Every structure is written in C-alpha cells, then in structure tokens.
Amino acid sequence: MNRAHPLDALRFPLRTAGFVGLTFGMYGLLEVDTALSSAAVRDVVLHTWMRRYGRALLRLWGLDVRAAGPFVGEPARGAAGGGDGAGHYPGRDAAGRGRLFVMNHRSALDIMITLAFFEATVVSRADLAGWPVIGMAARRVGTLFVDRSSRRSGAAVVQAMSSALKGGRGVMVYPEGTTFSGDEVRPFRAGGFAAACRVGAEIVPVGLAYGGAESSYLDESFAAHMARVSRARRIPAALEVGAAIATTDRDVDAVRDESHQAVQALVHRARARLGPDI
C-alpha cells in the first residue's frame, strides 16, 4: 500500500494559488499584447495566449499528455510544453471555415487539454460564466455558454456555433453533455452537429483517456473534484485525434453517429497507448 506523501495535502491549495496567479498574469499580458497589436492579428494573439495558458496549466497540474494524430502528434507534448505552434490543431480549414472538434468528457482537466492542443472556442455550461476567476477567463476567450435545461438557450448556442464556424473560428464541443467515468462514450447530443452541417464545417473527432488516479468529475462539487485530482503528483493522459469527417450535404444524425463511432475508437486507442502499467 502506497503511503501518502506530506506534500499531497498541500498540492490543492498550492495549485489553486498558482492557477489564480497564472490566470490574472496571463490575462494582463494578453490585454497588453492585444492593445499593441493591429486588429488584423488579434485573433492570432488571442489563440497564442490561450495555447500558452493551457500548456502552463498542464505543467502546473502535472498532466503528462501523450498526443497522437494530425497536428497534435508533433514535438510539443503535454507538460513538456514546446514552441507555440507545435502540437496544436488549427481552428480553421483550408477553405477558411471553422472546424468543429468533438471529444469525450471526463474531467475539468479536459479544458486544460483543449486549450493546450486545439485552437477552439469551448461550449460550456451556463453557470460557469459567473464563477470567480474561471468565469472571467472563460468570457474573455469567447466561451459559448449553454443552459441545457433551456430550449431557447440551446437554439441560441447552435446559432452561435454556426456563426463562429462560418466566420472561421474553431469550436470544441463535449457532445455527451456532461462528464462520465470510464471509456464508454455515451450518446451524443445533436446541437454541434446541426451547426456543422448547416455551414459545411468539417468535424474533427478526439478521444481522451486518463491514467493513474481516478480523474472523472462525477457526483461532487467542482471544488471537491479539483481537490481530489490536485493531490496527484502526476496524471498521465493520452489524446488521440482522428481524420476529419465531412458534413457537406449530409444528414445530421448520420454525421453524429459516425462521429460517435470515431470518438469511441479513438478513446480505445488512447487507453491502449497509456500501457498496461497505468
């Protein structure tokens, strides 16, 4: 039986303090960089700082991400960081349309991985907008908020996703709708796929698996979840990105089903890459 290290109990408050410092520090640097940049490159500036922020969070939480697939399987991986452009999936395709990224959802840590590896606006739960520190950062980077209990909110976010994709912005959706444990990918909600089909945006399937201590965000408060995962010294994870799925002139349900099958296969590949000892 492994003995708890005295530092384990301190990791949550230390990492929380680091998170607050990183968020406000990088927020300030983003605003300075934005003010000094021309309007034409401000989207590039925003995504550069989002990427830096995500990779800093990976290091802070000891996330060792083994990434494979188009764009992300380049030299920069996980906690090791690397150059600003390496290992990062562009948000728009060759025609200038935004890409819809779809990934299984297991933990609050998923957001850090999304920021580090994908040039994308995240679709998130509506109440997050009002959270201290996190809500401020989420609003600044253009997060799309949805209240899943409201049909009006759901319709509005589908329209917002369509507009973002048409305008060349990448969008990340966790289409299971909430977090689950294990490697089974639950049924996908249709909203993101309807938006992609509406504008002919390609869909990029992504599979994620965590190793080591249980990282799933289940029936607990956000603070309890973060306290639990923060006690780990290191959290191994595997990220698998698949081939893009075309949506032009295709049925939404068919695209959703193909995407679900692709993400499930990628999750299994991610689990296999973690190895039997993790």
Beta strands, then each sheet from edge to edge (+ up, - down):
strand 1: 63-68
strand 2: 100-103
strand 3: 121-125
strand 4: 144-146
strand 5: 171-173
strand 6: 203-210
strand 7: 235-241
sheet 1: 1+ 7+ 6- 2- 5- 3- 4-
end
